[in-house]
């Protein structure tokens, strides 16, 4: 899939989280998922978590 993560809907992001779109996207979504929980104390919709990661709100995702 060539679609950017920030443009994916919840179903597509779940597929990315499970590895359907490859290990790179899977790792990015997993890291965003963990960092969002760490910073906000709770989970949100996958689209909200990815948008926070893409906007830089979650900081550098490589620092995990």
mmCIF file as Biopython writes it, N, C-alpha, C and O atoms, coordinates in Angstrom:
data_model
#
loop_
_atom_site.group_PDB
_atom_site.id
_atom_site.type_symbol
_atom_site.label_atom_id
_atom_site.label_alt_id
_atom_site.label_comp_id
_atom_site.label_asym_id
_atom_site.label_entity_id
_atom_site.label_seq_id
_atom_site.pdbx_PDB_ins_code
_atom_site.Cartn_x
_atom_site.Cartn_y
_atom_site.Cartn_z
_atom_site.occupancy
_atom_site.B_iso_or_equiv
_atom_site.auth_seq_id
_atom_site.auth_asym_id
_atom_site.pdbx_PDB_model_num
ATOM 1   N N  . UNK A ? 1  ? 0.857  -1.182 0.000  1.0 0.0 1  A 1 
ATOM 2   C CA . UNK A ? 1  ? 0.000  0.000  0.000  1.0 0.0 1  A 1 
ATOM 3   C C  . UNK A ? 1  ? 0.894  1.233  0.000  1.0 0.0 1  A 1 
ATOM 4   O O  . UNK A ? 1  ? 1.847  1.321  0.774  1.0 0.0 1  A 1 
ATOM 5   N N  . UNK A ? 2  ? 0.584  2.160  -0.856 1.0 0.0 2  A 1 
ATOM 6   C CA . UNK A ? 2  ? 1.377  3.385  -0.991 1.0 0.0 2  A 1 
ATOM 7   C C  . UNK A ? 2  ? 0.807  4.564  -0.205 1.0 0.0 2  A 1 
ATOM 8   O O  . UNK A ? 2  ? 1.402  5.641  -0.194 1.0 0.0 2  A 1 
ATOM 9   N N  . UNK A ? 3  ? -0.316 4.376  0.439  1.0 0.0 3  A 1 
ATOM 10  C CA . UNK A ? 3  ? -0.961 5.445  1.184  1.0 0.0 3  A 1 
ATOM 11  C C  . UNK A ? 3  ? -0.144 5.791  2.437  1.0 0.0 3  A 1 
ATOM 12  O O  . UNK A ? 3  ? 0.368  4.904  3.120  1.0 0.0 3  A 1 
ATOM 13  N N  . UNK A ? 4  ? -0.032 7.079  2.722  1.0 0.0 4  A 1 
ATOM 14  C CA . UNK A ? 4  ? 0.672  7.525  3.925  1.0 0.0 4  A 1 
ATOM 15  C C  . UNK A ? 4  ? -0.113 7.113  5.171  1.0 0.0 4  A 1 
ATOM 16  O O  . UNK A ? 4  ? -1.343 7.074  5.147  1.0 0.0 4  A 1 
ATOM 17  N N  . UNK A ? 5  ? 0.591  6.809  6.244  1.0 0.0 5  A 1 
ATOM 18  C CA . UNK A ? 5  ? -0.083 6.415  7.480  1.0 0.0 5  A 1 
ATOM 19  C C  . UNK A ? 5  ? -1.061 7.486  7.953  1.0 0.0 5  A 1 
ATOM 20  O O  . UNK A ? 5  ? -2.135 7.164  8.461  1.0 0.0 5  A 1 
ATOM 21  N N  . UNK A ? 6  ? -0.704 8.735  7.792  1.0 0.0 6  A 1 
ATOM 22  C CA . UNK A ? 6  ? -1.567 9.828  8.246  1.0 0.0 6  A 1 
ATOM 23  C C  . UNK A ? 6  ? -2.869 9.925  7.458  1.0 0.0 6  A 1 
ATOM 24  O O  . UNK A ? 6  ? -3.804 10.598 7.890  1.0 0.0 6  A 1 
ATOM 25  N N  . UNK A ? 7  ? -2.937 9.268  6.325  1.0 0.0 7  A 1 
ATOM 26  C CA . UNK A ? 7  ? -4.149 9.288  5.489  1.0 0.0 7  A 1 
ATOM 27  C C  . UNK A ? 7  ? -4.982 8.020  5.643  1.0 0.0 7  A 1 
ATOM 28  O O  . UNK A ? 7  ? -6.050 7.908  5.042  1.0 0.0 7  A 1 
ATOM 29  N N  . UNK A ? 8  ? -4.514 7.073  6.431  1.0 0.0 8  A 1 
ATOM 30  C CA . UNK A ? 8  ? -5.224 5.804  6.604  1.0 0.0 8  A 1 
ATOM 31  C C  . UNK A ? 8  ? -6.345 5.931  7.615  1.0 0.0 8  A 1 
ATOM 32  O O  . UNK A ? 8  ? -6.282 6.741  8.540  1.0 0.0 8  A 1 
ATOM 33  N N  . UNK A ? 9  ? -7.375 5.115  7.425  1.0 0.0 9  A 1 
ATOM 34  C CA . UNK A ? 9  ? -8.456 5.059  8.400  1.0 0.0 9  A 1 
ATOM 35  C C  . UNK A ? 9  ? -8.104 4.030  9.476  1.0 0.0 9  A 1 
ATOM 36  O O  . UNK A ? 9  ? -7.057 3.387  9.396  1.0 0.0 9  A 1 
ATOM 37  N N  . UNK A ? 10 ? -8.953 3.875  10.460 1.0 0.0 10 A 1 
ATOM 38  C CA . UNK A ? 10 ? -8.672 2.985  11.581 1.0 0.0 10 A 1 
ATOM 39  C C  . UNK A ? 10 ? -8.455 1.544  11.133 1.0 0.0 10 A 1 
ATOM 40  O O  . UNK A ? 10 ? -7.557 0.869  11.636 1.0 0.0 10 A 1 
ATOM 41  N N  . UNK A ? 11 ? -9.257 1.073  10.206 1.0 0.0 11 A 1 
ATOM 42  C CA . UNK A ? 11 ? -9.116 -0.305 9.718  1.0 0.0 11 A 1 
ATOM 43  C C  . UNK A ? 11 ? -7.753 -0.508 9.051  1.0 0.0 11 A 1 
ATOM 44  O O  . UNK A ? 11 ? -7.087 -1.516 9.288  1.0 0.0 11 A 1 
ATOM 45  N N  . UNK A ? 12 ? -7.344 0.442  8.227  1.0 0.0 12 A 1 
ATOM 46  C CA . UNK A ? 12 ? -6.054 0.346  7.548  1.0 0.0 12 A 1 
ATOM 47  C C  . UNK A ? 12 ? -4.899 0.423  8.553  1.0 0.0 12 A 1 
ATOM 48  O O  . UNK A ? 12 ? -3.904 -0.289 8.414  1.0 0.0 12 A 1 
ATOM 49  N N  . UNK A ? 13 ? -5.035 1.282  9.556  1.0 0.0 13 A 1 
ATOM 50  C CA . UNK A ? 13 ? -3.995 1.389  10.579 1.0 0.0 13 A 1 
ATOM 51  C C  . UNK A ? 13 ? -3.898 0.116  11.412 1.0 0.0 13 A 1 
ATOM 52  O O  . UNK A ? 13 ? -2.804 -0.274 11.822 1.0 0.0 13 A 1 
ATOM 53  N N  . UNK A ? 14 ? -5.020 -0.527 11.665 1.0 0.0 14 A 1 
ATOM 54  C CA . UNK A ? 14 ? -4.990 -1.798 12.379 1.0 0.0 14 A 1 
ATOM 55  C C  . UNK A ? 14 ? -4.235 -2.838 11.549 1.0 0.0 14 A 1 
ATOM 56  O O  . UNK A ? 14 ? -3.443 -3.611 12.087 1.0 0.0 14 A 1 
ATOM 57  N N  . UNK A ? 15 ? -4.481 -2.853 10.249 1.0 0.0 15 A 1 
ATOM 58  C CA . UNK A ? 15 ? -3.760 -3.775 9.362  1.0 0.0 15 A 1 
ATOM 59  C C  . UNK A ? 15 ? -2.258 -3.484 9.397  1.0 0.0 15 A 1 
ATOM 60  O O  . UNK A ? 15 ? -1.445 -4.409 9.396  1.0 0.0 15 A 1 
ATOM 61  N N  . UNK A ? 16 ? -1.894 -2.210 9.428  1.0 0.0 16 A 1 
ATOM 62  C CA . UNK A ? 16 ? -0.479 -1.835 9.527  1.0 0.0 16 A 1 
ATOM 63  C C  . UNK A ? 16 ? 0.093  -2.314 10.856 1.0 0.0 16 A 1 
ATOM 64  O O  . UNK A ? 16 ? 1.218  -2.811 10.912 1.0 0.0 16 A 1 
ATOM 65  N N  . UNK A ? 17 ? -0.683 -2.163 11.921 1.0 0.0 17 A 1 
ATOM 66  C CA . UNK A ? 17 ? -0.253 -2.586 13.259 1.0 0.0 17 A 1 
ATOM 67  C C  . UNK A ? 17 ? -0.004 -4.084 13.324 1.0 0.0 17 A 1 
ATOM 68  O O  . UNK A ? 17 ? 0.866  -4.537 14.068 1.0 0.0 17 A 1 
ATOM 69  N N  . UNK A ? 18 ? -0.753 -4.849 12.562 1.0 0.0 18 A 1 
ATOM 70  C CA . UNK A ? 18 ? -0.587 -6.305 12.566 1.0 0.0 18 A 1 
ATOM 71  C C  . UNK A ? 18 ? 0.458  -6.777 11.565 1.0 0.0 18 A 1 
ATOM 72  O O  . UNK A ? 18 ? 0.733  -7.974 11.474 1.0 0.0 18 A 1 
ATOM 73  N N  . UNK A ? 19 ? 1.043  -5.852 10.814 1.0 0.0 19 A 1 
ATOM 74  C CA . UNK A ? 19 ? 2.132  -6.218 9.907  1.0 0.0 19 A 1 
ATOM 75  C C  . UNK A ? 19 ? 1.735  -6.454 8.463  1.0 0.0 19 A 1 
ATOM 76  O O  . UNK A ? 19 ? 2.573  -6.854 7.656  1.0 0.0 19 A 1 
ATOM 77  N N  . UNK A ? 20 ? 0.494  -6.221 8.121  1.0 0.0 20 A 1 
ATOM 78  C CA . UNK A ? 20 ? 0.036  -6.484 6.758  1.0 0.0 20 A 1 
ATOM 79  C C  . UNK A ? 20 ? 0.751  -5.622 5.717  1.0 0.0 20 A 1 
ATOM 80  O O  . UNK A ? 20 ? 0.899  -6.046 4.571  1.0 0.0 20 A 1 
ATOM 81  N N  . UNK A ? 21 ? 1.190  -4.436 6.089  1.0 0.0 21 A 1 
ATOM 82  C CA . UNK A ? 21 ? 1.849  -3.532 5.145  1.0 0.0 21 A 1 
ATOM 83  C C  . UNK A ? 21 ? 3.362  -3.503 5.320  1.0 0.0 21 A 1 
ATOM 84  O O  . UNK A ? 21 ? 4.034  -2.595 4.832  1.0 0.0 21 A 1 
ATOM 85  N N  . UNK A ? 22 ? 3.889  -4.498 6.014  1.0 0.0 22 A 1 
ATOM 86  C CA . UNK A ? 22 ? 5.336  -4.618 6.166  1.0 0.0 22 A 1 
ATOM 87  C C  . UNK A ? 22 ? 5.827  -4.252 7.555  1.0 0.0 22 A 1 
ATOM 88  O O  . UNK A ? 22 ? 5.128  -3.590 8.323  1.0 0.0 22 A 1 
ATOM 89  N N  . UNK A ? 23 ? 7.036  -4.690 7.866  1.0 0.0 23 A 1 
ATOM 90  C CA . UNK A ? 23 ? 7.573  -4.494 9.212  1.0 0.0 23 A 1 
ATOM 91  C C  . UNK A ? 23 ? 7.917  -3.043 9.563  1.0 0.0 23 A 1 
ATOM 92  O O  . UNK A ? 23 ? 7.881  -2.669 10.736 1.0 0.0 23 A 1 
ATOM 93  N N  . UNK A ? 24 ? 8.245  -2.233 8.571  1.0 0.0 24 A 1 
ATOM 94  C CA . UNK A ? 24 ? 8.590  -0.825 8.857  1.0 0.0 24 A 1 
ATOM 95  C C  . UNK A ? 24 ? 7.353  -0.079 9.347  1.0 0.0 24 A 1 
ATOM 96  O O  . UNK A ? 24 ? 7.387  0.591  10.379 1.0 0.0 24 A 1 
ATOM 97  N N  . UNK A ? 25 ? 6.274  -0.201 8.603  1.0 0.0 25 A 1 
ATOM 98  C CA . UNK A ? 25 ? 5.036  0.474  9.022  1.0 0.0 25 A 1 
ATOM 99  C C  . UNK A ? 25 ? 4.516  -0.110 10.328 1.0 0.0 25 A 1 
ATOM 100 O O  . UNK A ? 25 ? 3.997  0.617  11.175 1.0 0.0 25 A 1 
ATOM 101 N N  . UNK A ? 26 ? 4.653  -1.406 10.490 1.0 0.0 26 A 1 
ATOM 102 C CA . UNK A ? 26 ? 4.221  -2.041 11.731 1.0 0.0 26 A 1 
ATOM 103 C C  . UNK A ? 26 ? 4.981  -1.465 12.920 1.0 0.0 26 A 1 
ATOM 104 O O  . UNK A ? 26 ? 4.377  -1.119 13.935 1.0 0.0 26 A 1 
ATOM 105 N N  . UNK A ? 27 ? 6.286  -1.362 12.800 1.0 0.0 27 A 1 
ATOM 106 C CA . UNK A ? 27 ? 7.105  -0.831 13.892 1.0 0.0 27 A 1 
ATOM 107 C C  . UNK A ? 27 ? 6.748  0.621  14.190 1.0 0.0 27 A 1 
ATOM 108 O O  . UNK A ? 27 ? 6.696  1.013  15.355 1.0 0.0 27 A 1 
ATOM 109 N N  . UNK A ? 28 ? 6.503  1.426  13.155 1.0 0.0 28 A 1 
ATOM 110 C CA . UNK A ? 28 ? 6.154  2.838  13.352 1.0 0.0 28 A 1 
ATOM 111 C C  . UNK A ? 28 ? 4.839  2.956  14.127 1.0 0.0 28 A 1 
ATOM 112 O O  . UNK A ? 28 ? 4.739  3.733  15.076 1.0 0.0 28 A 1 
ATOM 113 N N  . UNK A ? 29 ? 3.834  2.179  13.717 1.0 0.0 29 A 1 
ATOM 114 C CA . UNK A ? 29 ? 2.530  2.249  14.384 1.0 0.0 29 A 1 
ATOM 115 C C  . UNK A ? 29 ? 2.649  1.733  15.820 1.0 0.0 29 A 1 
ATOM 116 O O  . UNK A ? 29 ? 2.055  2.311  16.731 1.0 0.0 29 A 1 
ATOM 117 N N  . UNK A ? 30 ? 3.394  0.671  16.031 1.0 0.0 30 A 1 
ATOM 118 C CA . UNK A ? 30 ? 3.583  0.146  17.384 1.0 0.0 30 A 1 
ATOM 119 C C  . UNK A ? 30 ? 4.266  1.167  18.282 1.0 0.0 30 A 1 
ATOM 120 O O  . UNK A ? 30 ? 3.876  1.344  19.436 1.0 0.0 30 A 1 
ATOM 121 N N  . UNK A ? 31 ? 5.281  1.836  17.756 1.0 0.0 31 A 1 
ATOM 122 C CA . UNK A ? 31 ? 6.000  2.836  18.540 1.0 0.0 31 A 1 
ATOM 123 C C  . UNK A ? 31 ? 5.100  4.026  18.858 1.0 0.0 31 A 1 
ATOM 124 O O  . UNK A ? 31 ? 5.093  4.516  19.987 1.0 0.0 31 A 1 
ATOM 125 N N  . UNK A ? 32 ? 4.346  4.488  17.872 1.0 0.0 32 A 1 
ATOM 126 C CA . UNK A ? 32 ? 3.404  5.593  18.101 1.0 0.0 32 A 1 
ATOM 127 C C  . UNK A ? 32 ? 2.375  5.200  19.158 1.0 0.0 32 A 1 
ATOM 128 O O  . UNK A ? 32 ? 2.030  6.000  20.027 1.0 0.0 32 A 1 
ATOM 129 N N  . UNK A ? 33 ? 1.893  3.972  19.077 1.0 0.0 33 A 1 
ATOM 130 C CA . UNK A ? 33 ? 0.920  3.430  20.018 1.0 0.0 33 A 1 
ATOM 131 C C  . UNK A ? 33 ? 1.477  3.482  21.444 1.0 0.0 33 A 1 
ATOM 132 O O  . UNK A ? 33 ? 0.802  3.955  22.359 1.0 0.0 33 A 1 
ATOM 133 N N  . UNK A ? 34 ? 2.703  2.998  21.631 1.0 0.0 34 A 1 
ATOM 134 C CA . UNK A ? 34 ? 3.333  2.981  22.953 1.0 0.0 34 A 1 
ATOM 135 C C  . UNK A ? 34 ? 3.615  4.389  23.473 1.0 0.0 34 A 1 
ATOM 136 O O  . UNK A ? 34 ? 3.357  4.692  24.638 1.0 0.0 34 A 1 
ATOM 137 N N  . UNK A ? 35 ? 4.148  5.243  22.600 1.0 0.0 35 A 1 
ATOM 138 C CA . UNK A ? 35 ? 4.490  6.614  23.029 1.0 0.0 35 A 1 
ATOM 139 C C  . UNK A ? 35 ? 3.235  7.404  23.391 1.0 0.0 35 A 1 
ATOM 140 O O  . UNK A ? 35 ? 3.244  8.178  24.348 1.0 0.0 35 A 1 
ATOM 141 N N  . UNK A ? 36 ? 2.166  7.215  22.636 1.0 0.0 36 A 1 
ATOM 142 C CA . UNK A ? 36 ? 0.922  7.925  22.938 1.0 0.0 36 A 1 
ATOM 143 C C  . UNK A ? 36 ? 0.431  7.526  24.331 1.0 0.0 36 A 1 
ATOM 144 O O  . UNK A ? 36 ? 0.072  8.386  25.136 1.0 0.0 36 A 1 
ATOM 145 N N  . UNK A ? 37 ? 0.418  6.232  24.609 1.0 0.0 37 A 1 
ATOM 146 C CA . UNK A ? 37 ? -0.016 5.738  25.926 1.0 0.0 37 A 1 
ATOM 147 C C  . UNK A ? 37 ? 0.881  6.287  27.028 1.0 0.0 37 A 1 
ATOM 148 O O  . UNK A ? 37 ? 0.398  6.691  28.086 1.0 0.0 37 A 1 
ATOM 149 N N  . UNK A ? 38 ? 2.181  6.299  26.777 1.0 0.0 38 A 1 
ATOM 150 C CA . UNK A ? 38 ? 3.156  6.801  27.749 1.0 0.0 38 A 1 
ATOM 151 C C  . UNK A ? 38 ? 2.910  8.273  28.073 1.0 0.0 38 A 1 
ATOM 152 O O  . UNK A ? 38 ? 2.979  8.669  29.236 1.0 0.0 38 A 1 
ATOM 153 N N  . UNK A ? 39 ? 2.626  9.081  27.065 1.0 0.0 39 A 1 
ATOM 154 C CA . UNK A ? 39 ? 2.473  10.526 27.269 1.0 0.0 39 A 1 
ATOM 155 C C  . UNK A ? 39 ? 1.081  10.944 27.711 1.0 0.0 39 A 1 
ATOM 156 O O  . UNK A ? 39 ? 0.932  11.929 28.434 1.0 0.0 39 A 1 
ATOM 157 N N  . UNK A ? 40 ? 0.052  10.205 27.284 1.0 0.0 40 A 1 
ATOM 158 C CA . UNK A ? 40 ? -1.307 10.611 27.595 1.0 0.0 40 A 1 
ATOM 159 C C  . UNK A ? 40 ? -1.978 9.761  28.676 1.0 0.0 40 A 1 
ATOM 160 O O  . UNK A ? 40 ? -3.048 10.115 29.171 1.0 0.0 40 A 1 
ATOM 161 N N  . UNK A ? 41 ? -1.352 8.646  29.039 1.0 0.0 41 A 1 
ATOM 162 C CA . UNK A ? 41 ? -1.899 7.805  30.088 1.0 0.0 41 A 1 
ATOM 163 C C  . UNK A ? 41 ? -3.067 6.943  29.675 1.0 0.0 41 A 1 
ATOM 164 O O  . UNK A ? 41 ? -3.608 6.197  30.491 1.0 0.0 41 A 1 
ATOM 165 N N  . UNK A ? 42 ? -3.463 7.032  28.431 1.0 0.0 42 A 1 
ATOM 166 C CA . UNK A ? 42 ? -4.559 6.216  27.912 1.0 0.0 42 A 1 
ATOM 167 C C  . UNK A ? 42 ? -4.434 6.105  26.406 1.0 0.0 42 A 1 
ATOM 168 O O  . UNK A ? 42 ? -3.674 6.840  25.775 1.0 0.0 42 A 1 
ATOM 169 N N  . UNK A ? 43 ? -5.176 5.191  25.845 1.0 0.0 43 A 1 
ATOM 170 C CA . UNK A ? 43 ? -5.170 5.011  24.398 1.0 0.0 43 A 1 
ATOM 171 C C  . UNK A ? 43 ? -6.255 5.868  23.759 1.0 0.0 43 A 1 
ATOM 172 O O  . UNK A ? 43 ? -7.193 6.310  24.422 1.0 0.0 43 A 1 
ATOM 173 N N  . UNK A ? 44 ? -6.108 6.089  22.478 1.0 0.0 44 A 1 
ATOM 174 C CA . UNK A ? 44 ? -7.096 6.830  21.701 1.0 0.0 44 A 1 
ATOM 175 C C  . UNK A ? 44 ? -7.343 6.061  20.415 1.0 0.0 44 A 1 
ATOM 176 O O  . UNK A ? 44 ? -6.793 4.976  20.224 1.0 0.0 44 A 1 
ATOM 177 N N  . UNK A ? 45 ? -8.142 6.599  19.556 1.0 0.0 45 A 1 
ATOM 178 C CA . UNK A ? 45 ? -8.350 6.011  18.242 1.0 0.0 45 A 1 
ATOM 179 C C  . UNK A ? 45 ? -7.012 5.960  17.512 1.0 0.0 45 A 1 
ATOM 180 O O  . UNK A ? 45 ? -6.207 6.882  17.639 1.0 0.0 45 A 1 
ATOM 181 N N  . UNK A ? 46 ? -6.768 4.913  16.760 1.0 0.0 46 A 1 
ATOM 182 C CA . UNK A ? 46 ? -5.495 4.779  16.040 1.0 0.0 46 A 1 
ATOM 183 C C  . UNK A ? 46 ? -5.202 5.983  15.152 1.0 0.0 46 A 1 
ATOM 184 O O  . UNK A ? 46 ? -4.053 6.411  15.049 1.0 0.0 46 A 1 
ATOM 185 N N  . UNK A ? 47 ? -6.226 6.529  14.513 1.0 0.0 47 A 1 
ATOM 186 C CA . UNK A ? 47 ? -5.989 7.686  13.640 1.0 0.0 47 A 1 
ATOM 187 C C  . UNK A ? 47 ? -5.491 8.877  14.447 1.0 0.0 47 A 1 
ATOM 188 O O  . UNK A ? 47 ? -4.618 9.615  13.992 1.0 0.0 47 A 1 
ATOM 189 N N  . UNK A ? 48 ? -6.038 9.067  15.639 1.0 0.0 48 A 1 
ATOM 190 C CA . UNK A ? 48 ? -5.595 10.177 16.490 1.0 0.0 48 A 1 
ATOM 191 C C  . UNK A ? 48 ? -4.147 9.979  16.945 1.0 0.0 48 A 1 
ATOM 192 O O  . UNK A ? 48 ? -3.366 10.930 16.980 1.0 0.0 48 A 1 
ATOM 193 N N  . UNK A ? 49 ? -3.796 8.739  17.292 1.0 0.0 49 A 1 
ATOM 194 C CA . UNK A ? 49 ? -2.436 8.460  17.740 1.0 0.0 49 A 1 
ATOM 195 C C  . UNK A ? 49 ? -1.425 8.670  16.617 1.0 0.0 49 A 1 
ATOM 196 O O  . UNK A ? 49 ? -0.347 9.215  16.851 1.0 0.0 49 A 1 
ATOM 197 N N  . UNK A ? 50 ? -1.757 8.249  15.417 1.0 0.0 50 A 1 
ATOM 198 C CA . UNK A ? 50 ? -0.847 8.420  14.279 1.0 0.0 50 A 1 
ATOM 199 C C  . UNK A ? 50 ? -0.723 9.892  13.907 1.0 0.0 50 A 1 
ATOM 200 O O  . UNK A ? 50 ? 0.373  10.356 13.595 1.0 0.0 50 A 1 
ATOM 201 N N  . UNK A ? 51 ? -1.812 10.623 13.935 1.0 0.0 51 A 1 
ATOM 202 C CA . UNK A ? 51 ? -1.737 12.060 13.626 1.0 0.0 51 A 1 
ATOM 203 C C  . UNK A ? 51 ? -0.877 12.789 14.658 1.0 0.0 51 A 1 
ATOM 204 O O  . UNK A ? 51 ? -0.152 13.721 14.313 1.0 0.0 51 A 1 
ATOM 205 N N  . UNK A ? 52 ? -0.955 12.372 15.905 1.0 0.0 52 A 1 
ATOM 206 C CA . UNK A ? 52 ? -0.107 12.972 16.941 1.0 0.0 52 A 1 
ATOM 207 C C  . UNK A ? 52 ? 1.363  12.662 16.661 1.0 0.0 52 A 1 
ATOM 208 O O  . UNK A ? 52 ? 2.226  13.520 16.844 1.0 0.0 52 A 1 
ATOM 209 N N  . UNK A ? 53 ? 1.642  11.455 16.225 1.0 0.0 53 A 1 
ATOM 210 C CA . UNK A ? 53 ? 3.026  11.070 15.907 1.0 0.0 53 A 1 
ATOM 211 C C  . UNK A ? 53 ? 3.544  11.843 14.706 1.0 0.0 53 A 1 
ATOM 212 O O  . UNK A ? 53 ? 4.666  12.349 14.728 1.0 0.0 53 A 1 
ATOM 213 N N  . UNK A ? 54 ? 2.740  11.935 13.667 1.0 0.0 54 A 1 
ATOM 214 C CA . UNK A ? 54 ? 3.153  12.624 12.433 1.0 0.0 54 A 1 
ATOM 215 C C  . UNK A ? 54 ? 3.361  14.110 12.686 1.0 0.0 54 A 1 
ATOM 216 O O  . UNK A ? 54 ? 4.258  14.716 12.100 1.0 0.0 54 A 1 
ATOM 217 N N  . UNK A ? 55 ? 2.546  14.706 13.548 1.0 0.0 55 A 1 
ATOM 218 C CA . UNK A ? 55 ? 2.663  16.141 13.833 1.0 0.0 55 A 1 
ATOM 219 C C  . UNK A ? 55 ? 3.866  16.466 14.718 1.0 0.0 55 A 1 
ATOM 220 O O  . UNK A ? 55 ? 4.237  17.631 14.865 1.0 0.0 55 A 1 
ATOM 221 N N  . UNK A ? 56 ? 4.473  15.437 15.306 1.0 0.0 56 A 1 
ATOM 222 C CA . UNK A ? 56 ? 5.616  15.663 16.186 1.0 0.0 56 A 1 
ATOM 223 C C  . UNK A ? 56 ? 5.241  15.768 17.645 1.0 0.0 56 A 1 
ATOM 224 O O  . UNK A ? 56 ? 6.111  15.940 18.499 1.0 0.0 56 A 1 
ATOM 225 N N  . UNK A ? 57 ? 3.957  15.669 17.945 1.0 0.0 57 A 1 
ATOM 226 C CA . UNK A ? 57 ? 3.478  15.785 19.324 1.0 0.0 57 A 1 
ATOM 227 C C  . UNK A ? 57 ? 4.088  14.727 20.245 1.0 0.0 57 A 1 
ATOM 228 O O  . UNK A ? 57 ? 4.249  14.968 21.441 1.0 0.0 57 A 1 
ATOM 229 N N  . UNK A ? 58 ? 4.423  13.580 19.707 1.0 0.0 58 A 1 
ATOM 230 C CA . UNK A ? 58 ? 4.961  12.482 20.512 1.0 0.0 58 A 1 
ATOM 231 C C  . UNK A ? 58 ? 6.485  12.494 20.583 1.0 0.0 58 A 1 
ATOM 232 O O  . UNK A ? 58 ? 7.091  11.612 21.192 1.0 0.0 58 A 1 
ATOM 233 N N  . UNK A ? 59 ? 7.094  13.484 19.967 1.0 0.0 59 A 1 
ATOM 234 C CA . UNK A ? 59 ? 8.553  13.576 19.957 1.0 0.0 59 A 1 
ATOM 235 C C  . UNK A ? 59 ? 9.166  12.657 18.907 1.0 0.0 59 A 1 
ATOM 236 O O  . UNK A ? 59 ? 8.506  12.238 17.956 1.0 0.0 59 A 1 
ATOM 237 N N  . UNK A ? 60 ? 10.423 12.362 19.103 1.0 0.0 60 A 1 
ATOM 238 C CA . UNK A ? 60 ? 11.162 11.523 18.165 1.0 0.0 60 A 1 
ATOM 239 C C  . UNK A ? 60 ? 10.807 10.059 18.435 1.0 0.0 60 A 1 
ATOM 240 O O  . UNK A ? 60 ? 11.088 9.538  19.515 1.0 0.0 60 A 1 
ATOM 241 N N  . UNK A ? 61 ? 10.195 9.405  17.463 1.0 0.0 61 A 1 
ATOM 242 C CA . UNK A ? 61 ? 9.792  8.020  17.644 1.0 0.0 61 A 1 
ATOM 243 C C  . UNK A ? 61 ? 10.971 7.065  17.635 1.0 0.0 61 A 1 
ATOM 244 O O  . UNK A ? 61 ? 10.814 5.897  17.991 1.0 0.0 61 A 1 
ATOM 245 N N  . UNK A ? 62 ? 12.144 7.529  17.237 1.0 0.0 62 A 1 
ATOM 246 C CA . UNK A ? 62 ? 13.321 6.671  17.248 1.0 0.0 62 A 1 
ATOM 247 C C  . UNK A ? 62 ? 13.880 6.513  18.659 1.0 0.0 62 A 1 
ATOM 248 O O  . UNK A ? 62 ? 14.694 5.622  18.904 1.0 0.0 62 A 1 
ATOM 249 N N  . UNK A ? 63 ? 13.457 7.360  19.582 1.0 0.0 63 A 1 
ATOM 250 C CA . UNK A ? 63 ? 13.938 7.314  20.964 1.0 0.0 63 A 1 
ATOM 251 C C  . UNK A ? 63 ? 13.018 6.450  21.794 1.0 0.0 63 A 1 
ATOM 252 O O  . UNK A ? 63 ? 12.261 6.964  22.618 1.0 0.0 63 A 1 
ATOM 253 N N  . UNK A ? 64 ? 13.069 5.185  21.598 1.0 0.0 64 A 1 
ATOM 254 C CA . UNK A ? 64 ? 12.183 4.276  22.330 1.0 0.0 64 A 1 
ATOM 255 C C  . UNK A ? 64 ? 12.964 3.207  22.978 1.0 0.0 64 A 1 
ATOM 256 O O  . UNK A ? 64 ? 12.394 2.341  23.643 1.0 0.0 64 A 1 
#
